[in-house]
Amino acid sequence: MTDPTNFCRETVNIWRTVGYFLLIFKIVIPLILIILGMVDLGKAVISSDDKAISKAAKSLLMRIIAAICIFFIPTIVSFVINLVDGTLGANYEICANCISNPGGTSGEGACGTVYNQEFGSGS
């Protein structure tokens, strides 16, 4: 059975993968949402229909709000993990660092350092 105090250290590979996924997710999805909203608004402007322009502008605004929320998901996840850190006697800081900075090798993003210590790759 996994020791709860070393959970993040033992599962660093998983947290690193989640971190890379969220990094891509928080950049690509908002860009797609904003580009699609701009395309819809452009189509409405070209059609010169005031009702369609209003609807497209509202849609673009909602997509921008959704993009901002998606961009901050990793920050929110990291905040929640930091709230839990220490309450169960475990060190969840490693999990938070791997999610927020999966390629980090020192300082705040210590995921790379932990990974290298555990698996002997890299520096």
CORWO-V910293 format. One record per residue. OMEGA is omega in degrees with one decimal (* if undefined). BURIAL is # if it has 9 or more other ideal C-beta (glycine too) atoms within 8 Angstrom, else .. Layout:
omega=OMEGA burial=BURIAL
omega=OMEGA burial=BURIAL
//
This chain:
omega=-177.7 burial=.
omega=176.2 burial=.
omega=-176.1 burial=.
omega=-179.4 burial=.
omega=178.8 burial=.
omega=-174.8 burial=#
omega=-176.7 burial=#
omega=178.9 burial=#
omega=-178.6 burial=#
omega=-178.4 burial=.
omega=-176.1 burial=#
omega=179.9 burial=#
omega=179.0 burial=.
omega=-178.4 burial=.
omega=177.4 burial=#
omega=178.5 burial=#
omega=177.0 burial=#
omega=179.0 burial=#
omega=178.1 burial=#
omega=177.9 burial=#
omega=-179.6 burial=.
omega=177.6 burial=#
omega=177.8 burial=#
omega=-178.6 burial=.
omega=-174.9 burial=#
omega=178.1 burial=#
omega=-173.2 burial=#
omega=-176.3 burial=.
omega=177.1 burial=#
omega=177.6 burial=#
omega=178.8 burial=#
omega=-179.7 burial=.
omega=-178.4 burial=#
omega=178.9 burial=#
omega=178.6 burial=.
omega=177.2 burial=#
omega=178.3 burial=#
omega=177.4 burial=#
omega=178.1 burial=.
omega=179.2 burial=#
omega=177.1 burial=#
omega=177.5 burial=.
omega=-178.9 burial=#
omega=179.0 burial=#
omega=179.4 burial=#
omega=-179.7 burial=.
omega=178.6 burial=.
omega=177.6 burial=.
omega=-176.6 burial=.
omega=179.9 burial=.
omega=179.2 burial=.
omega=178.2 burial=#
omega=178.9 burial=#
omega=179.4 burial=.
omega=-179.7 burial=#
omega=178.5 burial=#
omega=177.9 burial=#
omega=177.9 burial=.
omega=178.3 burial=#
omega=178.5 burial=#
omega=179.4 burial=.
omega=178.9 burial=.
omega=177.4 burial=#
omega=177.2 burial=#
omega=177.8 burial=.
omega=179.3 burial=#
omega=178.3 burial=#
omega=178.6 burial=#
omega=179.9 burial=.
omega=179.9 burial=#
omega=-177.0 burial=#
omega=178.1 burial=#
omega=179.0 burial=#
omega=178.0 burial=#
omega=179.0 burial=.
omega=178.4 burial=.
omega=178.9 burial=#
omega=178.0 burial=#
omega=179.8 burial=.
omega=179.0 burial=.
omega=178.1 burial=#
omega=175.3 burial=#
omega=-178.3 burial=.
omega=-176.1 burial=#
omega=176.6 burial=#
omega=-177.5 burial=.
omega=-179.7 burial=.
omega=-179.0 burial=.
omega=-179.2 burial=.
omega=178.8 burial=#
omega=-178.7 burial=#
omega=178.4 burial=#
omega=177.8 burial=#
omega=177.8 burial=#
omega=-178.5 burial=#
omega=179.9 burial=#
omega=179.7 burial=#
omega=178.2 burial=#
omega=-175.5 burial=#
omega=-178.7 burial=#
omega=-172.3 burial=#
omega=-178.1 burial=#
omega=-176.7 burial=.
omega=-179.2 burial=#
omega=178.6 burial=#
omega=177.1 burial=.
omega=-175.1 burial=.
omega=-178.8 burial=.
omega=-173.2 burial=#
omega=-178.5 burial=#
omega=179.8 burial=#
omega=179.1 burial=#
omega=179.0 burial=#
omega=179.7 burial=#
omega=-179.4 burial=#
omega=178.4 burial=#
omega=-177.2 burial=.
omega=-170.3 burial=.
omega=173.9 burial=.
omega=178.5 burial=.
omega=177.1 burial=.
omega=-175.2 burial=.
omega=* burial=.
//
